[in-house]
Amino acid sequence: MSTVRRLLERARDTLSANSDEPALEAQILLAHVLGRDRSWLYAWPEHIPDARQIVAFELLLSQRMQGHPIGHLTGEREFWSLPLKITADTLIPRPETEHLVEIALQLDLPPDAHVLDLGTGSGAIALALASERPAWHITALDRSPAALDVARANATRLGLNRLRLLHSNWFEALAGGERFDLILGNPPYVARDDPHLRAGDLRFEPPQALISGTDGLDDIRLIIEAAQAHLEPGGWLWLEHGNDHGGRVTELLRAAGYRQVAVHRDLAGHERQSGGCQSSTAAAPRSG
């Protein structure tokens, strides 16, 4: 008899060959199929799903075994405690990117700061900031109309409609004199021939949101140079990058004239975000 308990046990065994967290992934997929949260599975382990639900669950397991990301299979991913809709048109928000939100919240910005999120995708960073700082004026842009549709749907569903969304290839759609107290983002930073592109979840994510030239830094170079024309005096630029890019990105920031350049590490100790200030007048965020 296919109870919740037995379905989870079999799924865990199936996924263990390809997953670092087979039990968790099994719970996420079954909870999605049943329209419940994971805590419900613990409370009702002897519940017997109907035949349609079992078939749907087995299909999701098969797709996961083929490498399809969990987020694409469920159509949702939590970021900063916000349930975000995601699609194949957007990057799947990752836990390490939440540190970029933490950095932004630690900066000494005006109460009504103007903030720009570059390459917003699902809207994860911009919506997290909007949920924490409702008085901030947040603009989020992306060059993908499909990604902007996802971000717009997330903003509406979460009631964070003050967000301004722009279709733009980096700064192109901004008025020439428009300036911000903070510019931040998670731009493409994977090298064109990086073998990781042929493995795991990256195989199913939009290449234009991942790949940036032969060394992964083409977009970051462009942003570092172009952002200066859109930063207020004392304004900050913070970017996520590859875990082996910290030294090169901080060099680029210093060479462009940014001050108080710093690099932050993720929970695994990898250098993951770097930033700097237009002048030496602002206080740097606490080191992570």
Order of alpha helices (4+ residues) and beta strands (2+ residues): alpha-alpha-alpha-alpha-alpha-beta-beta-alpha-beta-alpha-beta-alpha-beta-beta-alpha-beta-alpha-beta-beta
